[in-house]
Amino acid sequence: MRILTGIQPSGKLHWGNYFGAMKSMFDLSEKGEIFMFIANYHAMTTVRDGAALRDATREVALDYLACGLDPEKAVIYRQSDVPEVQELAWYLSCLTPMGLLERCHSYKDKIAHGLEATHGLFAYPALMAADILIMNADLVPVGKDQKQHLEVTRDLAGKFNNAYGEIFTLPEPYIPNTVATIPGTDGQKMSKSYHNTIGLFDVSVKKKVMGIVTDSTPMEEPKEPEGNSIYELYKLFATPEEVAEMARAFRAGGYGYGHAKKALLAAYHRLFDPFKERRDALEKDPDALEDILKEGARKARLASGPIMEKVRLAVGL
């Protein structure tokens, strides 16, 4: 089974990225062949600074490798290092109904949040379909907000197969069993758009954790843990026994939010300090990082080559 996932290098990765996407991908590594791409073409819809895009692409690669992606067991590559993706996106665009793109809620949502209405943003689902179909992916981990785009991918694969013959595998979505919403420092969903994230390797992680918004319930009074941002975040890092103990302490009273924040910070460091050491070592050897990405691109192009040969022959090129 081939499993494919991608992430945009449009900002620093945060706790929501790790528990919402990265960890589930690592958990799937024993179930199939992992292909992970850094979607720098997609990021161009919002990032207009070339140097910033290159730096962000590198940062994403460092984060994934530090947090557990093994280049011996998984293929990690830059989207732009597989130029056939853009070629396939054009072929798919020629079969993509305008109405299908107009119904995509992600485009409407981004426009509503002030993004410029560009063709790239509008045609995003066709390029995403090319990313998936060119690797003949069987399974695609997606968040609930991306599920519609995978449905578009399946629609376009079906339209192409109907027009030119059975070439593409129809990918299946995999929606990880994570918490419904990972809270940010203000209690809303953790999102770069809300400026409430905690970075994976944030130098100000202590300040951000201790600054998580709470209510004004006095320390000595009992508190309901469920729905509390600190408790919900703690559940991501801690063992079931530790989570149960925090819940008991909250309900018993005499346990303040400051105590819970310190426990959350300690659980974070227990998990991420080894990742930080690995990342620091990788960062000191940029040539080794580049070699990993180039080797990933070579493997990705080998995997996509047979599909593209069939596609070109089918469309008459």
C-alpha positions as CSV (number, residue, x, y, z in Angstrom):
1,M,0.0,0.0,0.0
2,R,1.3,3.4,-0.9
3,I,0.5,6.3,1.5
4,L,1.0,9.9,0.4
5,T,0.8,13.1,2.3
6,G,2.0,16.7,1.9
7,I,2.4,19.9,3.8
8,Q,2.7,23.5,2.7
9,P,5.9,25.4,3.9
10,S,3.9,28.5,4.6
11,G,5.0,29.0,8.2
12,K,6.6,27.3,11.2
13,L,5.0,24.0,12.1
14,H,3.2,23.9,15.4
15,W,1.7,21.4,17.9
16,G,-1.5,21.2,15.8
17,N,0.5,20.1,12.8
18,Y,2.3,17.4,14.8
19,F,-0.7,15.9,16.5
20,G,-3.1,16.5,13.6
21,A,-1.0,15.2,10.7
22,M,2.7,14.3,11.4
23,K,2.2,11.8,14.2
24,S,-0.5,9.9,12.3
25,M,1.8,9.6,9.3
26,F,4.6,8.2,11.4
27,D,2.1,5.7,12.9
28,L,1.2,4.6,9.4
29,S,4.8,3.9,8.4
30,E,4.6,0.2,9.3
31,K,1.5,-0.3,7.2
32,G,2.8,0.8,3.8
33,E,5.2,2.8,1.7
34,I,5.2,6.5,2.8
35,F,5.6,9.3,0.3
36,M,5.8,12.8,1.9
37,F,6.2,15.9,-0.1
38,I,6.8,19.5,0.8
39,A,4.2,21.4,-1.2
40,N,6.2,24.5,-2.2
41,Y,4.1,25.0,-5.4
42,H,1.0,25.2,-3.3
43,A,2.6,27.6,-0.9
44,M,3.2,30.1,-3.7
45,T,-0.6,31.0,-3.5
46,T,0.2,32.9,-0.3
47,V,4.0,33.2,0.0
48,R,5.5,35.9,-2.4
49,D,9.0,36.0,-1.1
50,G,11.4,33.5,-2.8
51,A,14.0,33.5,0.0
52,A,11.3,33.0,2.6
53,L,9.8,30.1,0.7
54,R,13.2,28.3,0.3
55,D,13.9,28.8,4.1
56,A,10.4,27.6,5.0
57,T,10.8,24.5,2.8
58,R,14.1,23.6,4.5
59,E,12.5,24.2,7.9
60,V,9.7,21.8,7.2
61,A,12.1,19.1,6.0
62,L,14.2,19.5,9.2
63,D,11.1,19.3,11.4
64,Y,9.8,16.1,9.8
65,L,13.2,14.4,9.9
66,A,13.7,15.5,13.5
67,C,10.3,14.3,14.6
68,G,10.6,10.8,13.3
69,L,10.5,10.5,9.5
70,D,13.1,8.0,8.5
71,P,14.4,8.6,4.9
72,E,15.4,4.9,4.7
73,K,11.7,3.9,5.2
74,A,9.9,6.9,3.6
75,V,10.4,9.1,0.6
76,I,10.6,12.8,1.4
77,Y,10.8,15.3,-1.5
78,R,10.1,18.8,-2.6
79,Q,7.1,19.1,-4.8
80,S,9.1,21.3,-7.2
81,D,11.7,18.6,-7.7
82,V,9.1,16.5,-9.5
83,P,8.2,18.8,-12.5
84,E,5.9,16.1,-13.9
85,V,3.4,17.1,-11.2
86,Q,2.7,20.4,-13.1
87,E,2.4,18.5,-16.4
88,L,-0.2,16.2,-15.0
89,A,-2.0,19.1,-13.4
90,W,-2.6,20.6,-16.8
91,Y,-4.0,17.3,-18.2
92,L,-6.4,17.1,-15.3
93,S,-7.3,20.8,-15.7
94,C,-8.5,20.1,-19.2
95,L,-11.1,17.7,-17.7
96,T,-11.9,19.7,-14.5
97,P,-15.4,21.3,-14.6
98,M,-15.5,24.9,-13.4
99,G,-18.5,24.1,-11.2
100,L,-16.4,21.5,-9.3
101,L,-13.8,24.1,-8.3
102,E,-16.4,26.7,-7.6
103,R,-18.0,24.4,-5.0
104,C,-14.7,23.9,-3.1
105,H,-15.2,25.5,0.4
106,S,-11.5,26.0,1.0
107,Y,-11.3,28.6,-1.8
108,K,-14.4,30.4,-0.6
109,D,-13.0,30.4,3.0
110,K,-9.6,31.8,2.0
111,I,-11.2,34.5,-0.1
112,A,-13.4,35.4,2.8
113,H,-10.3,35.7,5.0
114,G,-8.8,38.3,2.6
115,L,-6.6,36.2,0.2
116,E,-6.4,37.4,-3.3
117,A,-8.6,35.5,-5.8
118,T,-5.9,34.1,-8.0
119,H,-6.1,31.3,-10.6
120,G,-3.6,29.3,-8.5
121,L,-5.8,29.5,-5.4
122,F,-8.8,28.6,-7.5
123,A,-7.1,25.7,-9.3
124,Y,-5.5,24.4,-6.1
125,P,-7.6,21.1,-6.0
126,A,-6.4,20.1,-9.6
127,L,-2.8,20.5,-8.5
128,M,-3.5,18.5,-5.3
129,A,-5.1,15.8,-7.4
130,A,-1.9,15.7,-9.6
131,D,0.2,15.3,-6.4
132,I,-1.8,12.3,-5.4
133,L,-2.5,10.6,-8.7
134,I,1.0,10.8,-10.1
135,M,2.3,8.7,-7.2
136,N,-0.6,6.2,-7.6
137,A,-1.4,6.6,-3.9
138,D,-3.8,4.2,-2.2
139,L,-4.3,6.1,1.0
140,V,-4.1,9.8,1.8
141,P,-4.1,11.0,5.4
142,V,-6.2,14.2,5.4
143,G,-7.8,16.6,7.9
144,K,-11.5,17.1,7.8
145,D,-11.0,20.4,6.0
146,Q,-9.1,18.7,3.1
147,K,-11.5,15.8,2.7
148,Q,-13.5,17.6,0.0
149,H,-10.3,18.1,-2.0
150,L,-9.6,14.3,-1.9
151,E,-13.2,13.8,-3.2
152,V,-12.3,16.1,-6.1
153,T,-9.2,14.0,-6.7
154,R,-11.3,10.9,-6.9
155,D,-13.8,12.6,-9.3
156,L,-10.9,13.7,-11.6
157,A,-9.3,10.3,-11.6
158,G,-12.7,8.8,-12.5
159,K,-13.2,11.3,-15.3
160,F,-9.7,10.7,-16.7
161,N,-10.2,6.9,-16.5
162,N,-13.5,7.2,-18.3
163,A,-12.0,9.3,-21.0
164,Y,-8.7,7.5,-21.6
165,G,-8.8,4.1,-19.9
166,E,-8.1,2.8,-16.5
167,I,-4.8,4.5,-15.5
168,F,-5.3,6.0,-12.0
169,T,-5.9,4.4,-8.7
170,L,-8.8,6.0,-6.8
171,P,-7.2,7.0,-3.5
172,E,-9.0,6.5,-0.2
173,P,-9.0,9.1,2.6
174,Y,-7.5,8.4,6.0
175,I,-8.8,10.7,8.7
176,P,-6.7,10.2,11.9
177,N,-8.5,9.7,15.2
178,T,-7.1,12.8,16.8
179,V,-8.9,15.2,19.1
180,A,-11.6,17.1,17.1
181,T,-9.9,20.4,17.7
182,I,-6.4,21.1,19.1
183,P,-6.7,24.3,21.1
184,G,-4.4,27.2,20.7
185,T,-3.2,29.6,23.4
186,D,-6.5,31.5,23.3
187,G,-8.8,28.5,23.4
188,Q,-9.7,28.6,19.7
189,K,-8.5,26.0,17.2
190,M,-4.7,26.2,17.0
191,S,-4.1,27.9,13.6
192,K,-1.6,30.3,12.1
193,S,-4.5,32.3,11.0
194,Y,-5.5,33.0,14.6
195,H,-1.9,33.7,15.7
196,N,-2.4,31.3,18.6
197,T,0.1,28.6,17.8
198,I,2.9,27.0,19.8
199,G,5.8,26.0,17.5
200,L,7.3,22.6,17.6
201,F,10.7,24.0,18.5
202,D,9.6,27.5,19.6
203,V,12.2,29.4,21.6
204,S,9.4,31.0,23.6
205,V,7.5,27.8,24.3
206,K,7.6,28.4,28.1
207,K,6.2,31.9,27.7
208,K,3.5,30.7,25.4
209,V,2.4,27.7,27.6
210,M,2.4,29.9,30.7
211,G,0.3,32.5,28.8
212,I,-2.5,30.1,27.7
213,V,-5.8,31.8,28.5
214,T,-7.8,30.4,31.4
215,D,-10.8,31.4,33.4
216,S,-10.6,33.1,36.8
217,T,-11.6,30.1,39.0
218,P,-9.5,30.4,42.2
219,M,-6.8,27.7,42.7
220,E,-8.5,26.2,45.8
221,E,-11.8,25.6,44.0
222,P,-12.6,22.3,42.0
223,K,-12.5,22.6,38.2
224,E,-13.9,20.6,35.4
225,P,-11.0,19.4,33.3
226,E,-12.9,18.5,30.1
227,G,-12.9,21.4,27.7
228,N,-10.0,23.1,29.5
229,S,-7.3,24.0,27.0
230,I,-4.4,23.0,29.2
231,Y,-6.0,19.7,30.0
232,E,-6.9,19.0,26.3
233,L,-3.3,19.8,25.3
234,Y,-1.9,17.7,28.2
235,K,-3.8,14.7,26.9
236,L,-1.8,14.9,23.7
237,F,1.6,14.6,25.5
238,A,1.0,12.6,28.7
239,T,0.3,9.0,29.5
240,P,-3.2,7.9,30.3
241,E,-2.2,7.6,34.0
242,E,-0.8,11.1,34.0
243,V,-4.0,12.5,32.4
244,A,-6.2,10.7,34.9
245,E,-4.1,12.2,37.7
246,M,-4.4,15.7,36.4
247,A,-8.2,15.3,36.0
248,R,-8.4,14.0,39.6
249,A,-6.4,17.0,40.9
250,F,-8.5,19.5,39.0
251,R,-11.7,18.0,40.4
252,A,-10.4,17.8,43.9
253,G,-9.5,21.5,44.2
254,G,-6.3,23.0,45.4
255,Y,-4.7,22.5,42.0
256,G,-4.3,25.7,39.9
257,Y,-3.8,26.4,36.3
258,G,-0.2,27.3,36.9
259,H,0.4,23.8,38.2
260,A,-1.2,22.3,35.1
261,K,0.8,24.6,32.8
262,K,4.1,23.4,34.4
263,A,3.0,19.8,34.0
264,L,2.2,20.5,30.3
265,L,5.5,22.1,29.7
266,A,7.4,19.2,31.4
267,A,5.5,16.7,29.2
268,Y,6.3,18.7,26.1
269,H,10.0,18.7,26.9
270,R,10.0,15.0,27.6
271,L,8.7,14.3,24.1
272,F,10.4,17.1,22.1
273,D,13.8,17.5,23.6
274,P,15.2,14.4,21.8
275,F,13.7,15.7,18.6
276,K,15.4,19.1,19.2
277,E,18.8,17.4,19.6
278,R,18.2,15.5,16.3
279,R,17.1,18.7,14.5
280,D,20.2,20.6,15.7
281,A,22.5,17.9,14.3
282,L,20.7,18.0,11.0
283,E,20.8,21.8,10.8
284,K,24.6,21.7,11.2
285,D,24.9,19.6,8.0
286,P,22.9,21.3,5.2
287,D,24.6,19.2,2.5
288,A,23.3,16.0,4.2
289,L,19.8,17.5,4.3
290,E,20.0,18.4,0.6
291,D,21.2,14.9,-0.3
292,I,18.2,13.4,1.5
293,L,15.8,15.7,-0.5
294,K,17.5,15.0,-3.8
295,E,17.4,11.2,-3.2
296,G,13.8,11.5,-2.2
297,A,13.1,13.4,-5.5
298,R,14.9,10.6,-7.5
299,K,12.8,7.9,-5.9
300,A,9.6,10.0,-6.4
301,R,10.3,10.5,-10.1
302,L,11.1,6.8,-10.5
303,A,7.7,6.0,-8.9
304,S,5.8,8.6,-11.0
305,G,7.6,7.7,-14.3
306,P,5.5,4.7,-15.3
307,I,2.2,6.6,-14.6
308,M,3.3,9.5,-16.7
309,E,4.3,7.3,-19.6
310,K,0.8,5.8,-19.6
311,V,-0.8,9.3,-19.3
312,R,1.2,10.8,-22.2
313,L,0.4,7.9,-24.4
314,A,-3.3,8.0,-23.5
315,V,-3.8,11.7,-24.2
316,G,-1.9,11.5,-27.5
317,L,1.5,13.1,-26.7
